[in-house]
């Protein structure tokens, strides 16, 4: 649930930017409507999955166990804030300005930073399994996310400099592109451990079993 909630925030924040301005849209014709349509579809799918957890499969969903990190004073329902809030602070401090609009520039950057760590709650949940065995569909889903993070990193390696704005109103504008690249690299590191065990299990044609099963 926490991973899905974070993805909803990611898509909403990014749509706030790409539906109003063109600064972060592709230069080709896909930026005219396809890119935005895919973002909207992803948002709808994430909301539908949350609805399924809360309604269709409510009897099998244990909200008390769906906790990312236990911190006194933070209700289980707001647990995802532990990741969302720091990413927002970083987005305010370090963001590009391709839209030339303070709010939408921050929203796009927040989506970028937050997307890099959306899978952390899912990985924590997988580690809680006493057997360490991962459901095949979940393992395929997580691995494809890992592949997408690799492709995203490869894209930003060649494009991060386009986010750098030495004329930005904030002093950090000149570092925005580099920080985005670091953010993408950290995302890869977070996925690397899981992807390693996924590939190892696939090569051995055996179920995916994570070490250190209980968190």
VOBA-1610 file (N, C-alpha, C; in pm, whole numbers, padded with zeros to 5 digits, always signed):
BEGIN
Unk+00082-00120+00000Unk+00000+00000+00000Unk+00086+00126+00000Unk+00193+00127+00082Unk+00277+00246+00091Unk+00345+00277-00042Unk+00392+00175-00111Unk+00453+00195-00242Unk+00352+00253-00340Unk+00230+00201-00340Unk+00126+00252-00429Unk+00090+00396-00395Unk+00081+00427-00266Unk+00050+00564-00225Unk+00157+00662-00274Unk+00283+00620-00263Unk+00392+00706-00308Unk+00388+00726-00459Unk+00354+00620-00532Unk+00344+00634-00678Unk+00229+00728-00717Unk+00121+00726-00643Unk+00011+00820-00670Unk+00061+00963-00653Unk+00138+00988-00548Unk+00195+01122-00527Unk+00289+01158-00642Unk+00369+01063-00685Unk+00464+01086-00795Unk+00390+01129-00921Unk+00288+01054-00960Unk+00217+01085-01084Unk+00139+01216-01073Unk+00079+01242-00958Unk+00007+01367-00939Unk+00101+01486-00948Unk+00217+01475-00880Unk+00314+01585-00881Unk+00366+01610-01022Unk+00399+01504-01093Unk+00453+01521-01228Unk+00348+01576-01324Unk+00224+01529-01311Unk+00117+01579-01397Unk+00090+01727-01372Unk+00109+01771-01248Unk+00093+01913-01217Unk+00185+01997-01303Unk+00302+01941-01334Unk+00400+02013-01416Unk+00375+01994-01566Unk+00364+01869-01611Unk+00363+01843-01756Unk+00229+01875-01822Unk+00121+01889-01745Unk-00006+01928-01804Unk-00019+02078-01821Unk+00064+02154-01749Unk+00053+02299-01753Unk+00166+02365-01832Unk+00284+02301-01833Unk+00401+02360-01898Unk+00472+02255-01984Unk+00562+02300-02069Unk+00630+02211-02161Unk+00778+02191-02128Unk+00824+02250-02018Unk+00967+02247-01987Unk+01026+02108-01971Unk+00948+02012-01922Unk+00999+01878-01896Unk+00937+01773-01987Unk+00880+01816-02097Unk+00821+01724-02194Unk+00921+01690-02303Unk+00907+01572-02365Unk+00994+01537-02478Unk+00979+01637-02592Unk+01088+01658-02666Unk+01084+01752-02778Unk+01004+01698-02896Unk+00999+01564-02909Unk+00929+01507-03025Unk+00778+01509-03004Unk+00705+01448-03098Unk+00558+01453-03095Unk+00497+01380-02976Unk+00574+01290-02910Unk+00520+01219-02793Unk+00491+01316-02680Unk+00558+01431-02681Unk+00533+01532-02579Unk+00406+01611-02601Unk+00342+01591-02717Unk+00218+01663-02746Unk+00100+01606-02670Unk+00100+01469-02653Unk-00014+01407-02582Unk+00018+01269-02524Unk+00109+01191-02588Unk+00134+01053-02546Unk+00194+01046-02406Unk+00294+01129-02381Unk+00362+01129-02251Unk+00263+01157-02139Unk+00182+01260-02158Unk+00084+01296-02056Unk-00021+01186-02038Unk-00063+01125-02149Unk-00164+01018-02141Unk-00112+00899-02061Unk+00014+00862-02084Unk+00071+00750-02010Unk+00081+00781-01860Unk+00116+00904-01827Unk+00122+00943-01686Unk-00017+00934-01621Unk-00118+00977-01693Unk-00255+00970-01641Unk-00299+00825-01623Unk-00266+00740-01720Unk-00302+00598-01710Unk-00233+00532-01591Unk-00106+00565-01570Unk-00033+00510-01455Unk-00097+00555-01324Unk-00139+00680-01318Unk-00206+00731-01198Unk-00336+00655-01173Unk-00415+00635-01278Unk-00542+00563-01265Unk-00518+00420-01218Unk-00417+00353-01275Unk-00387+00216-01236Unk-00346+00207-01089Unk-00263+00301-01044Unk-00220+00301-00904Unk-00339+00320-00811Unk-00431+00410-00847Unk-00550+00434-00766Unk-00639+00310-00764Unk-00653+00244-00878Unk-00735+00121-00885Unk-00676+00009-00800Unk-00544+00000-00797Unk-00480-00103-00714Unk-00501-00074-00565Unk-00495+00053-00527Unk-00523+00089-00388Unk-00668+00057-00353Unk-00759+00086-00446Unk-00900+00052-00426Unk-00918-00098-00407Unk-00844-00177-00484Unk-00854-00322-00472Unk-00808-00369-00334Unk-00699-00306-00284Unk-00650-00343-00151Unk-00751-00309-00042Unk-00814-00193-00056Unk-00904-00145+00049Unk-01044-00205+00041Unk-01085-00249-00078Unk-01222-00296-00097Unk-01226-00442-00141Unk-01175-00472-00260Unk-01186-00606-00316Unk-01115-00710-00232Unk-00992-00679-00188Unk-00912-00775-00111Unk-00892-00728+00033Unk-00989-00658+00085Unk-00975-00601+00219Unk-00952-00707+00325Unk-01014-00823+00309Unk-01003-00928+00410Unk-00862-00984+00420Unk-00782-00973+00313Unk-00647-01028+00314Unk-00540-00921+00335Unk-00584-00795+00347Unk-00487-00686+00367Unk-00481-00649+00514Unk-00361-00657+00572Unk-00340-00627+00713Unk-00269-00493+00725Unk-00345-00389+00752Unk-00289-00253+00757Unk-00187-00238+00869Unk-00204-00310+00980Unk-00112-00296+01092Unk+00027-00351+01060Unk+00034-00442+00963Unk+00163-00498+00922Unk+00227-00418+00809Unk+00147-00332+00747Unk+00196-00253+00633Unk+00260-00125+00685Unk+00373-00142+00751Unk+00445-00029+00811Unk+00587-00027+00756Unk+00626+00087+00702Unk+00759+00100+00643Unk+00864+00110+00754Unk+00853+00212+00837Unk+00942+00230+00951Unk+00857+00275+01070Unk+00874+00211+01183Unk+00796+00246+01301Unk+00861+00363+01374Unk+00791+00476+01373Unk+00836+00596+01445Unk+00722+00643+01534Unk+00750+00660+01661Unk+00648+00699+01757Unk+00581+00830+01717Unk+00449+00829+01718Unk+00373+00950+01688Unk+00323+00958+01546Unk+00373+00871+01457Unk+00327+00872+01318Unk+00233+00754+01295Unk+00106+00779+01267Unk+00010+00671+01244Unk+00051+00585+01125Unk+00007+00460+01126Unk+00040+00367+01017Unk-00003+00423+00883Unk-00121+00487+00879Unk-00175+00539+00754Unk-00087+00648+00692Unk-00009+00718+00774Unk+00075+00828+00726Unk+00222+00790+00718Unk+00249+00659+00724Unk+00387+00611+00729Unk+00468+00652+00607Unk+00403+00665+00492Unk+00474+00699+00369Unk+00532+00841+00373Unk+00482+00924+00466Unk+00533+01061+00479Unk+00681+01062+00512Unk+00729+00955+00576Unk+00870+00945+00614Unk+00961+00956+00492Unk+00913+00910+00377Unk+00990+00922+00253Unk+00951+01047+00174Unk+00821+01077+00173Unk+00772+01185+00089Unk+00821+01322+00134Unk+00823+01346+00263Unk+00859+01478+00314Unk+01006+01515+00290Unk+01102+01427+00321Unk+01241+01462+00290Unk+01265+01486+00142Unk+01199+01408+00056Unk+01214+01428-00088Unk+01162+01565-00130Unk+01053+01608-00066Unk+00998+01741-00096Unk+01096+01851-00053Unk+01159+01833+00062Unk+01257+01932+00109Unk+01374+01942+00012Unk+01424+01826-00033Unk+01533+01826-00131Unk+01490+01893-00261Unk+01364+01869-00301Unk+01313+01929-00425Unk+01307+02080-00415Unk+01272+02131-00299Unk+01267+02276-00278Unk+01408+02336-00284Unk+01503+02264-00225Unk+01640+02315-00218Unk+01716+02298-00348Unk+01691+02187-00418Unk+01766+02155-00540Unk+01669+02116-00651Unk+01640+02209-00738Unk+01549+02180-00850Unk+01589+02262-00973Unk+01566+02205-01091Unk+01588+02281-01214Unk+01477+02383-01234Unk+01485+02461-01338Unk+01383+02565-01359Unk+01344+02575-01506Unk+01323+02460-01569Unk+01290+02459-01711Unk+01152+02519-01738Unk+01061+02512-01640Unk+00928+02571-01657Unk+00926+02720-01626Unk+01031+02765-01557Unk+01035+02904-01508Unk+00914+02933-01418Unk+00873+02831-01346Unk+00762+02843-01251Unk+00802+02769-01125Unk+00813+02841-01016Unk+00866+02784-00891Unk+00788+02660-00848Unk+00656+02667-00849Unk+00574+02556-00800Unk+00586+02431-00887Unk+00568+02447-01018Unk+00570+02329-01106Unk+00711+02272-01120Unk+00814+02357-01111Unk+00951+02305-01111Unk+00975+02216-00990Unk+00926+02258-00874Unk+00941+02179-00753Unk+00860+02050-00762Unk+00739+02057-00816Unk+00655+01938-00828Unk+00720+01833-00917Unk+00777+01876-01029Unk+00843+01780-01118Unk+00963+01717-01049Unk+01041+01800-00979Unk+01159+01750-00910Unk+01121+01659-00795Unk+01015+01692-00723Unk+00968+01607-00613Unk+00931+01469-00667Unk+00862+01466-00780Unk+00826+01338-00841Unk+00951+01258-00876Unk+01051+01325-00929Unk+01177+01260-00966Unk+01245+01198-00845Unk+01259+01276-00738Unk+01328+01227-00619Unk+01248+01115-00551Unk+01118+01134-00541Unk+01035+01038-00470Unk+01025+00906-00545Unk+01021+00912-00677Unk+01013+00790-00756Unk+01134+00700-00733Unk+01246+00760-00700Unk+01368+00683-00679Unk+01360+00592-00556Unk+01272+00624-00463Unk+01265+00543-00340Unk+01126+00486-00314Unk+01039+00489-00415Unk+00903+00437-00398Unk+00899+00288-00363Unk+00998+00213-00410Unk+00996+00069-00389Unk+01047+00026-00252Unk+01102+00119-00174Unk+01155+00082-00043Unk+01050+00015+00047Unk+00929+00071+00060Unk+00829+00002+00142Unk+00798-00140+00094Unk+00796-00159-00038Unk+00771-00293-00093Unk+00882-00390-00055Unk+01006-00344-00062Unk+01118-00431-00026Unk+01117-00465+00122Unk+01081-00367+00205Unk+01070-00393+00349Unk+00964-00499+00374Unk+00850-00489+00304Unk+00744-00587+00321Unk+00789-00726+00278Unk+00864-00733+00168Unk+00913-00863+00122Unk+01009-00925+00223Unk+01089-00843+00285Unk+01185-00894+00384Unk+01116-00944+00511Unk+00993-00901+00533Unk+00921-00943+00653Unk+00872-01087+00644Unk+00874-01143+00524Unk+00830-01281+00506Unk+00921-01374+00584Unk+00863-01459+00667Unk+00942-01550+00750Unk+01019-01651+00666Unk+00968-01684+00548Unk+01036-01781+00462Unk+01132-01713+00366Unk+01112-01583+00342Unk+01196-01512+00248Unk+01156-01532+00103Unk+01062-01623+00077Unk+01018-01650-00059Unk+00931-01535-00109Unk+00951-01497-00236Unk+00878-01386-00296Unk+00781-01440-00399Unk+00657-01391-00394Unk+00558-01430-00494Unk+00610-01397-00633Unk+00596-01491-00730Unk+00652-01468-00865Unk+00606-01338-00929Unk+00477-01306-00918Unk+00427-01184-00983Unk+00489-01059-00920Unk+00506-01062-00788Unk+00567-00948-00721Unk+00714-00935-00762Unk+00783-01049-00772Unk+00924-01044-00810Unk+00940-00992-00953Unk+00852-01033-01045Unk+00858-00983-01183Unk+00832-00833-01187Unk+00733-00791-01109Unk+00698-00648-01102Unk+00816-00566-01052Unk+00876-00611-00941Unk+00987-00536-00882Unk+01108-00534-00976Unk+01133-00645-01044Unk+01248-00650-01136Unk+01227-00556-01255Unk+01107-00550-01309Unk+01081-00459-01421Unk+01098-00314-01378Unk+01062-00284-01253Unk+01087-00150-01200Unk+01237-00123-01198Unk+01315-00225-01157Unk+01460-00212-01156Unk+01516-00185-01295Unk+01463-00256-01396Unk+01507-00233-01534Unk+01473-00091-01577Unk+01354-00044-01538Unk+01314+00092-01575Unk+01406+00195-01511Unk+01450+00168-01387Unk+01542+00261-01320Unk+01677+00263-01391Unk+01721+00147-01442Unk+01847+00142-01516Unk+01837+00224-01644Unk+01726+00208-01717Unk+01708+00283-01841Unk+01696+00433-01813Unk+01630+00467-01703Unk+01618+00608-01666Unk+01755+00667-01633Unk+01836+00590-01561Unk+01971+00636-01528Unk+02053+00657-01655Unk+02045+00564-01749Unk+02117+00577-01875Unk+02074+00702-01950Unk+01944+00733-01943Unk+01894+00854-02009Unk+01954+00979-01946Unk+01953+00985-01812Unk+01999+01106-01745Unk+02150+01122-01751Unk+02225+01013-01772Unk+02370+01024-01788Unk+02402+01115-01907Unk+02321+01106-02011Unk+02344+01187-02130Unk+02265+01317-02131Unk+02175+01334-02033Unk+02085+01450-02039Unk+02084+01537-01915Unk+02156+01497-01809Unk+02145+01571-01683Unk+02186+01717-01697Unk+02278+01745-01789Unk+02327+01882-01805Unk+02217+01977-01852Unk+02111+01923-01913Unk+02002+02008-01960Unk+01921+02066-01843Unk+01934+02005-01725Unk+01861+02053-01608Unk+01940+02160-01532Unk+02067+02172-01564Unk+02151+02270-01495Unk+02121+02411-01544Unk+02094+02500-01450Unk+02060+02638-01485Unk+02144+02733-01400Unk+02250+02783-01458Unk+02340+02872-01384Unk+02278+03011-01363Unk+02166+03038-01431Unk+02098+03166-01414Unk+01975+03156-01325Unk+01961+03041-01257Unk+01844+03021-01171Unk+01845+03120-01056Unk+01726+03145-01001Unk+01714+03239-00890Unk+01776+03185-00762Unk+01784+03052-00751Unk+01844+02992-00632Unk+01985+02946-00667Unk+02075+02952-00569Unk+02216+02921-00593Unk+02236+02775-00631Unk+02144+02689-00590Unk+02156+02545-00619Unk+02120+02510-00762Unk+02072+02607-00840Unk+02030+02578-00977Unk+02141+02519-01062Unk+02264+02560-01035Unk+02377+02508-01111Unk+02413+02365-01079Unk+02355+02314-00969Unk+02384+02177-00927Unk+02267+02083-00950Unk+02155+02133-00997Unk+02034+02053-01007Unk+02053+01928-01094Unk+02115+01945-01210Unk+02134+01831-01299Unk+02219+01722-01237Unk+02328+01762-01171Unk+02416+01665-01106Unk+02344+01594-00992Unk+02262+01666-00917Unk+02191+01605-00806Unk+02088+01504-00856Unk+02022+01535-00968Unk+01928+01441-01028Unk+02001+01313-01069Unk+02120+01327-01124Unk+02198+01210-01164Unk+02237+01127-01042Unk+02278+01192-00935Unk+02311+01121-00811Unk+02186+01050-00758Unk+02073+01118-00766Unk+01946+01060-00722Unk+01915+00931-00798Unk+01937+00933-00930Unk+01912+00815-01012Unk+02009+00702-00979Unk+02133+00737-00949Unk+02231+00636-00913Unk+02195+00570-00780Unk+02152+00649-00683Unk+02109+00594-00554Unk+01989+00500-00575Unk+01899+00538-00664Unk+01785+00452-00696Unk+01831+00317-00746Unk+01934+00317-00832Unk+01989+00191-00883Unk+02047+00107-00770Unk+02117+00171-00678Unk+02175+00099-00566Unk+02067+00033-00481Unk+01956+00103-00462Unk+01847+00048-00383Unk+01785-00076-00448Unk+01788-00079-00581Unk+01729-00191-00655Unk+01829-00304-00678Unk+01958-00276-00668Unk+02061-00370-00710Unk+02055-00503-00636Unk+02037-00498-00504Unk+02036-00620-00424Unk+01924-00713-00468Unk+01803-00658-00482Unk+01689-00739-00523Unk+01711-00796-00663Unk+01754-00712-00756Unk+01774-00758-00894Unk+01880-00866-00903Unk+01982-00857-00820Unk+02086-00961-00818Unk+02026-01097-00782Unk+01947-01101-00675Unk+01887-01227-00633Unk+01780-01275-00731Unk+01715-01181-00798Unk+01615-01218-00900Unk+01683-01289-01017Unk+01791-01230-01069Unk+01864-01289-01181Unk+01925-01422-01140Unk+01976-01429-01019Unk+02036-01554-00969Unk+01931-01665-00963Unk+01811-01632-00915Unk+01704-01731-00907Unk+01655-01772-01045Unk+01648-01672-01137Unk+01604-01701-01274Unk+01702-01794-01344Unk+01831-01771-01322Unk+01933-01856-01384Unk+01927-01999-01332Unk+01893-02013-01204Unk+01883-02146-01144Unk+01744-02207-01161Unk+01653-02128-01222Unk+01512-02172-01241Unk+01451-02217-01108Unk+01474-02135-01007Unk+01422-02164-00873Unk+01346-02043-00820Unk+01261-02060-00718Unk+01189-01946-00660Unk+01285-01843-00603Unk+01244-01718-00606Unk+01326-01610-00552Unk+01314-01610-00400Unk+01426-01625-00332Unk+01431-01624-00187Unk+01530-01517-00144Unk+01482-01423-00062Unk+01567-01313-00016Unk+01634-01351+00116Unk+01760-01320+00132Unk+01827-01345+00260Unk+01783-01245+00365Unk+01804-01279+00492Unk+01767-01188+00600Unk+01619-01156+00594Unk+01535-01258+00604Unk+01393-01245+00571Unk+01314-01156+00664Unk+01350-01149+00791Unk+01268-01074+00887Unk+01331-00941+00916Unk+01253-00829+00904Unk+01303-00695+00932Unk+01239-00647+01061
//
